[in-house]
């Protein structure tokens, strides 16, 4: 029973990262198919998965196509109760669902101002007021997550869960743009980018070279903090 996951460029496609992590981190069997976001082949690459038009897209072993990351997450959690995609505690589980839904539908200022990129850290990036408000809201949600029943682990709900999947690209943005957050939030972001699965995803993305580099800001840059 193997899933087929269709993703975009690893360095830039935040939603693809979420789709991949929900399979990789919970040891679910899958094959990865790269869709040409920047090569112009995306429409053709997804033609067999209609009406899906965006990545990630998941094809189940029976051929059913599931688009949208939140739908993919709920489908996998339903099919693999034993994998522990959601927190075991009912209150924590409900809160984790809330955080994932908030991520899927919100934080447009942060997304627009700080497209995910995993190659380097921008220096001197000055987030606008709306982006700062998104960061404050995200920190509020992360603090609330930690107020729920915990296992004692380093993730939002102790053990790794779908909430950490959904906020991994947020952590990457905070690191990649050196955004102003609390020490607690930055520690969580550093935990995320030091995770072996995240590092493997980034390393695979670095194999593709871009000239010109998408989303160029013309700012100074320094090396990504984790190799």
VEXKETOR-342976 format. One record per atom (N, C-alpha, C, O): residue in one letter; residue number from 1; x, y, z. Coordinates in steps of 0.2 Angstrom, whole numbers, plus 2048, in hexadecimal, padded with zeros to 3 digits. Layout:
! residues N
a,NUM,X,Y,Z;
...
This chain:
! residues 227
x,1,804,7FA,800;
x,1,800,800,800;
x,1,804,806,800;
x,1,807,808,805;
x,2,805,809,7FA;
x,2,80A,80F,7F9;
x,2,806,815,7F7;
x,2,802,814,7F2;
x,3,808,81B,7FA;
x,3,805,821,7F7;
x,3,809,824,7F2;
x,3,80F,823,7F2;
x,4,806,828,7EE;
x,4,80A,82C,7E9;
x,4,809,833,7EB;
x,4,803,836,7EB;
x,5,80E,837,7EC;
x,5,80E,83E,7EE;
x,5,811,842,7E8;
x,5,817,841,7E6;
x,6,80E,847,7E6;
x,6,810,84C,7E1;
x,6,812,852,7E4;
x,6,80E,855,7E8;
x,7,818,854,7E3;
x,7,81A,85A,7E7;
x,7,81E,85F,7E2;
x,7,81F,85D,7DC;
x,8,81F,865,7E4;
x,8,822,86A,7E0;
x,8,829,86B,7E3;
x,8,82C,867,7E7;
x,9,82D,870,7E1;
x,9,834,871,7E2;
x,9,835,871,7EA;
x,9,832,875,7ED;
x,10,83A,86D,7EC;
x,10,83A,86C,7F3;
x,10,83D,873,7F7;
x,10,83B,874,7FD;
x,11,841,877,7F3;
x,11,844,87D,7F6;
x,11,83E,882,7F8;
x,11,83F,886,7FC;
x,12,839,882,7F4;
x,12,834,887,7F4;
x,12,82D,885,7F6;
x,12,829,889,7F8;
x,13,82B,87F,7F5;
x,13,824,87D,7F5;
x,13,822,87B,7FC;
x,13,823,875,7FE;
x,14,820,880,800;
x,14,81E,87F,807;
x,14,819,879,808;
x,14,819,875,80D;
x,15,814,87A,804;
x,15,80E,875,805;
x,15,811,86E,803;
x,15,80F,869,806;
x,16,815,86D,7FE;
x,16,818,867,7FC;
x,16,81C,864,802;
x,16,81C,85E,804;
x,17,820,868,806;
x,17,823,866,80C;
x,17,81E,863,811;
x,17,820,85E,814;
x,18,819,866,812;
x,18,814,863,816;
x,18,811,85C,814;
x,18,811,858,818;
x,19,810,85C,80E;
x,19,80E,855,80B;
x,19,813,850,80C;
x,19,811,84A,80E;
x,20,819,852,80B;
x,20,81E,84D,80C;
x,20,81F,84B,813;
x,20,820,845,814;
x,21,81F,850,817;
x,21,821,84E,81E;
x,21,81B,84A,821;
x,21,81D,845,826;
x,22,815,84A,81F;
x,22,810,846,822;
x,22,810,83F,820;
x,22,80D,83B,824;
x,23,814,83E,81B;
x,23,815,837,819;
x,23,81C,834,81C;
x,23,81D,82F,81F;
x,24,821,838,81B;
x,24,828,837,81D;
x,24,829,836,825;
x,24,82B,831,827;
x,25,826,83B,829;
x,25,827,83B,830;
x,25,823,835,833;
x,25,824,833,839;
x,26,81E,833,830;
x,26,81A,82D,833;
x,26,81A,827,830;
x,26,816,822,831;
x,27,820,826,82C;
x,27,822,820,829;
x,27,81C,81C,825;
x,27,81B,816,826;
x,28,819,820,821;
x,28,814,81E,81D;
x,28,817,81D,816;
x,28,81B,821,814;
x,29,816,817,812;
x,29,819,816,80C;
x,29,817,81A,806;
x,29,811,81B,805;
x,30,81B,81D,802;
x,30,81A,822,7FD;
x,30,81F,822,7F8;
x,30,825,820,7F9;
x,31,81D,824,7F2;
x,31,821,826,7EC;
x,31,820,82E,7EB;
x,31,81B,830,7EC;
x,32,826,831,7EA;
x,32,826,838,7E8;
x,32,826,83A,7E1;
x,32,82A,837,7DD;
x,33,822,83E,7DE;
x,33,822,840,7D7;
x,33,823,848,7D7;
x,33,81F,84B,7DA;
x,34,828,84A,7D4;
x,34,829,851,7D4;
x,34,825,855,7CE;
x,34,826,853,7C8;
x,35,822,85A,7D0;
x,35,81E,85E,7CB;
x,35,822,864,7C9;
x,35,825,867,7CD;
x,36,821,866,7C3;
x,36,825,86C,7C0;
x,36,822,872,7C2;
x,36,81F,875,7BD;
x,37,823,875,7C8;
x,37,820,87C,7C9;
x,37,824,881,7C5;
x,37,821,886,7C3;
x,38,82A,881,7C5;
x,38,82E,886,7C1;
x,38,830,884,7BA;
x,38,833,888,7B7;
x,39,82F,87E,7B8;
x,39,831,87C,7B1;
x,39,82B,87D,7AD;
x,39,82C,87C,7A7;
x,40,825,87E,7AF;
x,40,820,87F,7AB;
x,40,81C,879,7A9;
x,40,817,879,7A4;
x,41,81D,873,7AC;
x,41,81A,86D,7AB;
x,41,814,86B,7B0;
x,41,812,866,7AF;
x,42,813,870,7B4;
x,42,80E,86E,7BA;
x,42,808,86B,7B7;
x,42,805,866,7BA;
x,43,805,86F,7B3;
x,43,7FE,86D,7B0;
x,43,7FE,866,7AD;
x,43,7FA,862,7AF;
x,44,803,864,7A9;
x,44,804,85E,7A6;
x,44,805,859,7AC;
x,44,802,853,7AB;
x,45,809,85A,7B0;
x,45,80B,856,7B6;
x,45,805,854,7BA;
x,45,805,84E,7BD;
x,46,801,858,7BB;
x,46,7FB,857,7BF;
x,46,7F5,855,7BB;
x,46,7EF,853,7BE;
x,47,7F5,854,7B5;
x,47,7EF,853,7B0;
x,47,7EC,84C,7B3;
x,47,7E6,84C,7B3;
x,48,7F0,847,7B4;
x,48,7EC,841,7B6;
x,48,7E9,841,7BD;
x,48,7E6,83C,7BF;
x,49,7EA,846,7C1;
x,49,7E8,847,7C7;
x,49,7E2,84C,7C8;
x,49,7E0,84E,7CD;
x,50,7DF,84E,7C2;
x,50,7DA,853,7C2;
x,50,7D4,851,7C7;
x,50,7D3,84B,7C7;
x,51,7D1,855,7CA;
x,51,7D1,85D,7C9;
x,51,7D7,860,7CD;
x,51,7D7,866,7CE;
x,52,7DC,85C,7D0;
x,52,7E1,85F,7D4;
x,52,7E5,864,7CF;
x,52,7E7,862,7CA;
x,53,7E7,86A,7D2;
x,53,7EB,86F,7CE;
x,53,7F1,871,7D2;
x,53,7F5,875,7CF;
x,54,7F1,870,7D8;
x,54,7F6,872,7DC;
x,54,7FA,86C,7E0;
x,54,7F7,867,7E0;
x,55,800,86D,7E2;
x,55,804,868,7E6;
x,55,803,86B,7ED;
x,55,803,870,7EF;
x,56,804,866,7F2;
x,56,805,85E,7F1;
x,56,7FE,85B,7EF;
x,56,7F9,85E,7F0;
x,57,7FE,856,7EC;
x,57,7F9,851,7EA;
x,57,7FA,84A,7EC;
x,57,800,848,7EB;
x,58,7F6,847,7EF;
x,58,7F7,840,7F1;
x,58,7F2,83B,7EE;
x,58,7EC,83D,7ED;
x,59,7F5,836,7EB;
x,59,7F1,831,7E8;
x,59,7F1,82B,7EC;
x,59,7F7,828,7EE;
x,60,7EB,828,7EF;
x,60,7EB,823,7F3;
x,60,7EC,81C,7EF;
x,60,7EC,81C,7E9;
x,61,7EE,817,7F3;
x,61,7EF,810,7F0;
x,61,7E9,80E,7EB;
x,61,7EB,80A,7E6;
x,62,7E3,810,7ED;
x,62,7DE,80E,7E8;
x,62,7DC,813,7E3;
x,62,7D8,812,7DF;
x,63,7E1,818,7E2;
x,63,7E0,81D,7DC;
x,63,7DD,823,7DE;
x,63,7DD,828,7DA;
x,64,7D9,823,7E4;
x,64,7D6,82A,7E6;
x,64,7DB,82F,7E6;
x,64,7E0,82F,7E9;
x,65,7D9,835,7E4;
x,65,7DD,83B,7E4;
x,65,7DB,840,7E9;
x,65,7D5,841,7EA;
x,66,7E0,842,7EE;
x,66,7DE,847,7F3;
x,66,7E3,84D,7F2;
x,66,7E9,84C,7F3;
x,67,7DF,853,7F1;
x,67,7E3,859,7F1;
x,67,7E2,85C,7F8;
x,67,7DE,85A,7FC;
x,68,7E6,862,7F9;
x,68,7E6,866,7FF;
x,68,7E9,862,805;
x,68,7E7,85D,807;
x,69,7EE,866,808;
x,69,7F2,862,80D;
x,69,7ED,860,813;
x,69,7EF,85B,816;
x,70,7E9,864,815;
x,70,7E5,863,81B;
x,70,7E0,85C,81A;
x,70,7E0,858,81E;
x,71,7DE,85C,814;
x,71,7DA,856,812;
x,71,7DF,850,811;
x,71,7DD,84A,814;
x,72,7E5,851,80F;
x,72,7E9,84B,80F;
x,72,7EB,849,816;
x,72,7EB,843,817;
x,73,7EC,84E,81A;
x,73,7EE,84C,821;
x,73,7E8,848,825;
x,73,7EA,843,828;
x,74,7E2,84B,824;
x,74,7DD,847,827;
x,74,7DC,840,824;
x,74,7DA,83B,828;
x,75,7DD,83F,81E;
x,75,7DC,839,81A;
x,75,7E1,834,81D;
x,75,7E0,82E,81F;
x,76,7E7,836,81E;
x,76,7ED,832,820;
x,76,7EC,830,827;
x,76,7ED,82A,829;
x,77,7E9,835,82B;
x,77,7E8,834,833;
x,77,7E3,82F,833;
x,77,7E3,82A,838;
x,78,7DE,82F,82F;
x,78,7D8,82A,82F;
x,78,7DA,823,82D;
x,78,7D8,81E,830;
x,79,7DE,823,829;
x,79,7E1,81C,826;
x,79,7E6,819,82A;
x,79,7E7,813,82A;
x,80,7E9,81D,82E;
x,80,7EF,81B,832;
x,80,7EF,81D,839;
x,80,7F3,821,83C;
x,81,7EA,81B,83D;
x,81,7E9,81D,844;
x,81,7EF,81B,848;
x,81,7F1,81F,84D;
x,82,7F2,815,847;
x,82,7F8,813,84B;
x,82,7FE,818,84A;
x,82,803,817,84E;
x,83,7FE,81C,844;
x,83,804,820,843;
x,83,805,826,848;
x,83,80A,829,848;
x,84,7FF,828,84B;
x,84,7FF,82D,84F;
x,84,801,834,84C;
x,84,804,838,84E;
x,85,7FD,835,846;
x,85,7FE,83C,843;
x,85,7FB,842,847;
x,85,7FE,847,847;
x,86,7F6,840,84B;
x,86,7F3,845,84F;
x,86,7F5,844,856;
x,86,7F6,83E,858;
x,87,7F5,848,85B;
x,87,7F7,847,862;
x,87,7F1,842,865;
x,87,7EC,842,863;
x,88,7F4,83E,869;
x,88,7EF,839,86C;
x,88,7EA,83C,871;
x,88,7E4,83A,871;
x,89,7EC,841,875;
x,89,7E7,844,879;
x,89,7E2,848,876;
x,89,7E3,84B,871;
x,90,7DB,847,877;
x,90,7D6,84A,874;
x,90,7D6,852,873;
x,90,7D5,855,86E;
x,91,7D8,855,879;
x,91,7D8,85C,879;
x,91,7DE,85F,874;
x,91,7DE,863,871;
x,92,7E4,85B,875;
x,92,7EA,85D,871;
x,92,7E8,85C,86A;
x,92,7EA,860,865;
x,93,7E5,856,868;
x,93,7E3,855,861;
x,93,7DE,85A,85E;
x,93,7DF,85C,858;
x,94,7D9,85C,862;
x,94,7D5,861,85F;
x,94,7D9,868,85E;
x,94,7D8,86B,859;
x,95,7DD,869,863;
x,95,7E1,86F,862;
x,95,7E6,86F,85C;
x,95,7E7,874,858;
x,96,7E9,869,85B;
x,96,7ED,868,855;
x,96,7E9,869,84F;
x,96,7EC,86C,84A;
x,97,7E3,867,84E;
x,97,7DF,868,848;
x,97,7DE,86F,847;
x,97,7DE,871,842;
x,98,7DD,873,84D;
x,98,7DB,87A,84C;
x,98,7E2,87D,849;
x,98,7E1,881,845;
x,99,7E8,87C,84C;
x,99,7EE,87F,84A;
x,99,7EF,87D,842;
x,99,7F1,882,83E;
x,100,7EE,877,840;
x,100,7EF,876,839;
x,100,7EA,879,835;
x,100,7EC,87C,82F;
x,101,7E3,87A,837;
x,101,7DE,87E,833;
x,101,7E0,885,832;
x,101,7E0,888,82D;
x,102,7E3,888,838;
x,102,7E5,88F,838;
x,102,7EB,890,833;
x,102,7EB,895,830;
x,103,7EF,88B,833;
x,103,7F5,88C,82E;
x,103,7F2,88B,827;
x,103,7F5,88F,823;
x,104,7EE,887,826;
x,104,7EC,885,81F;
x,104,7E8,88B,81C;
x,104,7E8,88D,816;
x,105,7E4,88F,820;
x,105,7E0,895,81E;
x,105,7E3,89C,81F;
x,105,7E0,8A0,81D;
x,106,7E8,89C,823;
x,106,7EA,8A3,825;
x,106,7F2,8A5,824;
x,106,7F5,8A1,820;
x,107,7F4,8AA,827;
x,107,7FB,8AD,827;
x,107,7FD,8AF,820;
x,107,802,8AD,81E;
x,108,7F8,8B2,81D;
x,108,7F9,8B4,816;
x,108,7FF,8B9,815;
x,108,803,8B9,810;
x,109,800,8BD,81A;
x,109,805,8C2,81A;
x,109,80C,8BF,81A;
x,109,810,8C1,816;
x,110,80C,8BA,81F;
x,110,813,8B7,81F;
x,110,814,8B3,819;
x,110,81A,8B3,817;
x,111,80F,8B0,816;
x,111,811,8AC,810;
x,111,813,8B0,80A;
x,111,817,8AF,807;
x,112,80F,8B6,80A;
x,112,810,8BA,804;
x,112,817,8BE,805;
x,112,81B,8BF,800;
x,113,819,8C0,80B;
x,113,81F,8C4,80C;
x,113,825,8BF,80C;
x,113,82B,8C1,80A;
x,114,824,8B9,80E;
x,114,82A,8B5,80F;
x,114,829,8AE,80C;
x,114,828,8A9,810;
x,115,829,8AD,805;
x,115,828,8A7,802;
x,115,82E,8A2,805;
x,115,834,8A4,806;
x,116,82C,89C,806;
x,116,831,897,809;
x,116,837,896,804;
x,116,836,895,7FE;
x,117,83D,896,806;
x,117,843,895,803;
x,117,847,892,808;
x,117,848,894,80D;
x,118,84B,88C,806;
x,118,84F,889,80A;
x,118,856,889,809;
x,118,85A,885,80B;
x,119,858,88E,805;
x,119,85F,88E,803;
x,119,864,892,807;
x,119,86A,890,808;
x,120,861,897,80A;
x,120,865,89C,80E;
x,120,861,8A0,813;
x,120,85B,89F,813;
x,121,864,8A4,817;
x,121,861,8A9,81B;
x,121,861,8B0,819;
x,121,867,8B2,818;
x,122,85C,8B3,817;
x,122,85C,8BA,816;
x,122,85E,8BE,81C;
x,122,85B,8BD,821;
x,123,862,8C3,81B;
x,123,864,8C8,820;
x,123,860,8CF,81F;
x,123,85F,8D0,819;
x,124,85F,8D2,824;
x,124,85C,8D9,824;
x,124,855,8D9,821;
x,124,853,8DE,81F;
x,125,852,8D3,821;
x,125,84B,8D3,81F;
x,125,846,8D6,824;
x,125,847,8D5,82A;
x,126,842,8DB,822;
x,126,83E,8DF,827;
x,126,837,8DD,826;
x,126,834,8E0,821;
x,127,834,8D9,82A;
x,127,82D,8D7,829;
x,127,828,8DD,82A;
x,127,829,8E1,82F;
x,128,823,8DD,826;
x,128,81E,8E3,827;
x,128,819,8E1,82D;
x,128,81A,8DC,830;
x,129,815,8E6,82F;
x,129,811,8E5,834;
x,129,80C,8DF,834;
x,129,80B,8DC,839;
x,130,80A,8DE,82E;
x,130,805,8D8,82D;
x,130,809,8D1,82E;
x,130,806,8CD,831;
x,131,80F,8D1,82C;
x,131,813,8CB,82D;
x,131,815,8CA,834;
x,131,814,8C5,837;
x,132,816,8D0,838;
x,132,817,8CF,83F;
x,132,811,8CD,843;
x,132,812,8C9,848;
x,133,80B,8CF,840;
x,133,805,8CD,844;
x,133,804,8C5,843;
x,133,802,8C2,847;
x,134,806,8C3,83D;
x,134,805,8BC,83B;
x,134,80A,8B8,840;
x,134,808,8B3,843;
x,135,810,8BA,841;
x,135,815,8B7,845;
x,135,813,8B7,84D;
x,135,813,8B2,850;
x,136,810,8BC,84F;
x,136,80D,8BD,856;
x,136,807,8B8,856;
x,136,807,8B4,85C;
x,137,803,8B7,851;
x,137,7FE,8B2,852;
x,137,800,8AB,852;
x,137,7FE,8A7,856;
x,138,805,8AA,84E;
x,138,808,8A3,84E;
x,138,80B,8A1,855;
x,138,80A,89C,857;
x,139,80F,8A6,858;
x,139,811,8A5,85E;
x,139,80C,8A4,863;
x,139,80D,89F,868;
x,140,806,8A7,863;
x,140,801,8A6,867;
x,140,7FE,89F,867;
x,140,7FD,89B,86C;
x,141,7FE,89D,861;
x,141,7FB,896,85F;
x,141,800,891,862;
x,141,7FE,88B,865;
x,142,807,892,861;
x,142,80C,88D,863;
x,142,80C,88D,86B;
x,142,80C,887,86E;
x,143,80B,892,86E;
x,143,80A,892,875;
x,143,804,88F,878;
x,143,805,88B,87D;
x,144,7FF,88F,874;
x,144,7F9,88C,876;
x,144,7FA,884,875;
x,144,7F7,880,879;
x,145,7FD,882,870;
x,145,7FE,87B,86F;
x,145,802,878,875;
x,145,801,873,877;
x,146,807,87C,877;
x,146,80B,879,87D;
x,146,807,879,883;
x,146,80A,876,888;
x,147,802,87C,884;
x,147,7FD,87C,88A;
x,147,7F9,876,88A;
x,147,7F6,875,88F;
x,148,7F9,872,884;
x,148,7F5,86C,884;
x,148,7F9,866,887;
x,148,7FF,867,888;
x,149,7F5,861,889;
x,149,7F9,85B,88B;
x,149,7FF,859,887;
x,149,7FE,858,881;
x,150,805,858,88A;
x,150,80B,857,886;
x,150,80E,850,888;
x,150,80D,84E,88D;
x,151,813,84E,884;
x,151,817,848,885;
x,151,81E,84A,888;
x,151,821,846,88A;
x,152,81F,851,887;
x,152,826,853,889;
x,152,82B,854,884;
x,152,830,855,885;
x,153,829,852,87E;
x,153,82D,852,878;
x,153,82E,85A,876;
x,153,82B,85E,879;
x,154,832,85B,871;
x,154,834,862,86E;
x,154,82F,865,86A;
x,154,830,86B,868;
x,155,82A,861,868;
x,155,825,864,862;
x,155,81F,867,865;
x,155,81F,868,86B;
x,156,81B,86A,861;
x,156,815,86E,863;
x,156,811,86B,868;
x,156,80F,86E,86D;
x,157,810,864,868;
x,157,80C,860,86C;
x,157,810,85B,86F;
x,157,80D,855,871;
x,158,816,85C,870;
x,158,81B,857,873;
x,158,81E,852,86E;
x,158,823,854,86C;
x,159,81A,84D,86C;
x,159,81C,849,867;
x,159,81B,84D,860;
x,159,816,851,85F;
x,160,81E,84B,85B;
x,160,81D,84D,854;
x,160,816,84C,852;
x,160,814,846,853;
x,161,813,850,84F;
x,161,80C,84F,84C;
x,161,80B,853,846;
x,161,80F,857,843;
x,162,805,853,843;
x,162,803,857,83D;
x,162,804,85E,83E;
x,162,805,862,839;
x,163,803,860,844;
x,163,804,868,846;
x,163,80B,86A,844;
x,163,80C,86F,841;
x,164,810,866,845;
x,164,817,867,844;
x,164,818,867,83C;
x,164,81C,86A,839;
x,165,814,862,839;
x,165,815,862,832;
x,165,812,868,82F;
x,165,816,86B,82A;
x,166,80D,86B,831;
x,166,80A,871,82E;
x,166,80E,877,82F;
x,166,80E,87C,82B;
x,167,811,877,835;
x,167,815,87D,837;
x,167,81D,87D,835;
x,167,820,881,836;
x,168,81F,877,832;
x,168,826,877,830;
x,168,828,87C,82B;
x,168,82D,87F,82C;
x,169,824,87E,826;
x,169,826,883,821;
x,169,825,88A,825;
x,169,829,88F,823;
x,170,821,88B,82A;
x,170,821,891,82E;
x,170,828,892,831;
x,170,82B,897,831;
x,171,82A,88C,834;
x,171,831,88C,838;
x,171,836,88E,833;
x,171,83B,892,834;
x,172,836,88B,82D;
x,172,83B,88D,827;
x,172,83B,894,825;
x,172,840,897,824;
x,173,835,897,825;
x,173,835,89E,823;
x,173,838,8A2,829;
x,173,83C,8A7,828;
x,174,836,8A1,82F;
x,174,839,8A4,835;
x,174,841,8A4,835;
x,174,844,8A9,836;
x,175,844,89E,833;
x,175,84B,89D,833;
x,175,84D,8A1,82C;
x,175,852,8A5,82D;
x,176,84A,8A0,827;
x,176,84D,8A2,820;
x,176,84D,8AA,81F;
x,176,850,8AC,81B;
x,177,848,8AD,823;
x,177,848,8B4,823;
x,177,84A,8B7,829;
x,177,849,8BE,82A;
x,178,84C,8B3,82E;
x,178,84F,8B6,834;
x,178,84A,8BA,838;
x,178,84B,8C0,83A;
x,179,843,8B8,838;
x,179,83E,8BC,83A;
x,179,83E,8BC,842;
x,179,840,8B8,846;
x,180,83B,8C2,845;
x,180,83B,8C3,84C;
x,180,836,8BF,850;
x,180,830,8C0,84F;
x,181,838,8BA,853;
x,181,834,8B6,858;
x,181,837,8B5,85E;
x,181,83D,8B7,85F;
x,182,834,8B2,863;
x,182,836,8B1,86A;
x,182,83C,8AB,86A;
x,182,83C,8A8,865;
x,183,83F,8AB,86F;
x,183,844,8A6,86F;
x,183,841,89F,86F;
x,183,844,89A,86C;
x,184,83B,89E,872;
x,184,838,898,873;
x,184,836,896,86B;
x,184,837,890,869;
x,185,833,89A,868;
x,185,831,899,861;
x,185,837,897,85D;
x,185,837,893,858;
x,186,83D,89B,85D;
x,186,842,89A,859;
x,186,845,893,85B;
x,186,848,88F,856;
x,187,845,891,861;
x,187,848,88A,863;
x,187,843,885,85F;
x,187,846,880,85D;
x,188,83D,886,85F;
x,188,839,881,85B;
x,188,83A,881,854;
x,188,83B,87C,851;
x,189,83B,887,851;
x,189,83D,887,84A;
x,189,844,884,849;
x,189,845,880,844;
x,190,849,884,84D;
x,190,84F,881,84D;
x,190,84E,879,84D;
x,190,852,876,84A;
x,191,84A,877,852;
x,191,848,870,852;
x,191,846,86E,84C;
x,191,848,868,84A;
x,192,841,871,848;
x,192,83E,86F,842;
x,192,844,86F,83D;
x,192,844,869,839;
x,193,848,873,83C;
x,193,84D,873,836;
x,193,852,86E,838;
x,193,856,86C,833;
x,194,853,86C,83E;
x,194,858,867,840;
x,194,856,860,83F;
x,194,85A,85B,840;
x,195,84F,85F,83E;
x,195,84C,859,83E;
x,195,84F,855,838;
x,195,850,858,832;
x,196,850,84F,838;
x,196,854,84B,833;
x,196,84F,84B,82C;
x,196,852,84C,827;
x,197,849,84B,82D;
x,197,845,84A,827;
x,197,845,851,824;
x,197,845,852,81D;
x,198,844,857,827;
x,198,845,85D,824;
x,198,84B,85E,821;
x,198,84C,861,81B;
x,199,851,85C,824;
x,199,857,85D,821;
x,199,858,859,81A;
x,199,85B,85B,816;
x,200,855,853,81A;
x,200,855,84F,814;
x,200,851,852,80F;
x,200,853,852,809;
x,201,84B,855,810;
x,201,847,859,80B;
x,201,84B,85F,808;
x,201,84C,860,802;
x,202,84F,863,80D;
x,202,852,868,80B;
x,202,858,866,806;
x,202,85A,869,801;
x,203,85C,861,808;
x,203,861,85F,804;
x,203,85F,85C,7FD;
x,203,863,85E,7F9;
x,204,85A,859,7FD;
x,204,857,857,7F6;
x,204,856,85D,7F2;
x,204,857,85D,7EC;
x,205,853,863,7F5;
x,205,851,869,7F2;
x,205,858,86C,7EF;
x,205,857,86F,7EA;
x,206,85D,86C,7F3;
x,206,863,86F,7F1;
x,206,866,86C,7EB;
x,206,86B,86F,7E8;
x,207,864,866,7E9;
x,207,867,863,7E3;
x,207,865,867,7DC;
x,207,868,866,7D7;
x,208,85F,86B,7DD;
x,208,85D,86F,7D7;
x,208,860,876,7D8;
x,208,85F,879,7DD;
x,209,863,878,7D2;
x,209,865,87F,7D2;
x,209,861,884,7CE;
x,209,85E,882,7CA;
x,210,860,88A,7D1;
x,210,85C,88F,7CE;
x,210,860,895,7CB;
x,210,864,898,7CF;
x,211,85F,897,7C5;
x,211,862,89D,7C3;
x,211,85D,8A0,7BE;
x,211,85C,89E,7B8;
x,212,85A,8A6,7C0;
x,212,85A,8A9,7C6;
x,212,857,8A6,7CC;
x,212,853,8A1,7CB;
x,213,859,8A8,7D2;
x,213,856,8A5,7D8;
x,213,84F,8A8,7D9;
x,213,84E,8AE,7D9;
x,214,84A,8A4,7D9;
x,214,843,8A7,7DA;
x,214,842,8AB,7E1;
x,214,846,8A9,7E6;
x,215,83E,8B0,7E1;
x,215,83D,8B4,7E7;
x,215,843,8B8,7E9;
x,215,844,8B9,7EF;
x,216,847,8BA,7E5;
x,216,84D,8BD,7E6;
x,216,84B,8C4,7EA;
x,216,847,8C8,7E7;
x,217,84F,8C6,7EF;
x,217,84D,8CC,7F3;
x,217,852,8D1,7F3;
x,217,851,8D7,7F4;
x,218,858,8CF,7F0;
x,218,85E,8D4,7F0;
x,218,860,8D6,7F7;
x,218,863,8DC,7F7;
x,219,860,8D2,7FC;
x,219,862,8D3,802;
x,219,868,8CF,804;
x,219,86A,8CA,800;
x,220,86C,8D1,808;
x,220,872,8CC,80A;
x,220,86F,8C6,80D;
x,220,86A,8C5,80F;
x,221,873,8C0,80C;
x,221,871,8BA,80E;
x,221,877,8B6,812;
x,221,87D,8B8,811;
x,222,875,8B2,816;
x,222,87A,8AD,819;
x,222,878,8A6,819;
x,222,873,8A5,817;
x,223,87D,8A2,81A;
x,223,87B,89A,819;
x,223,876,898,81E;
x,223,875,89B,823;
x,224,872,893,81B;
x,224,86D,890,81F;
x,224,870,88D,825;
x,224,876,88A,825;
x,225,86D,88D,82B;
x,225,871,88B,831;
x,225,872,884,832;
x,225,876,882,837;
x,226,86F,880,82E;
x,226,86F,879,82F;
x,226,871,876,828;
x,226,86E,877,823;
x,227,876,872,828;
x,227,879,86E,822;
x,227,875,868,821;
x,227,876,864,81C;
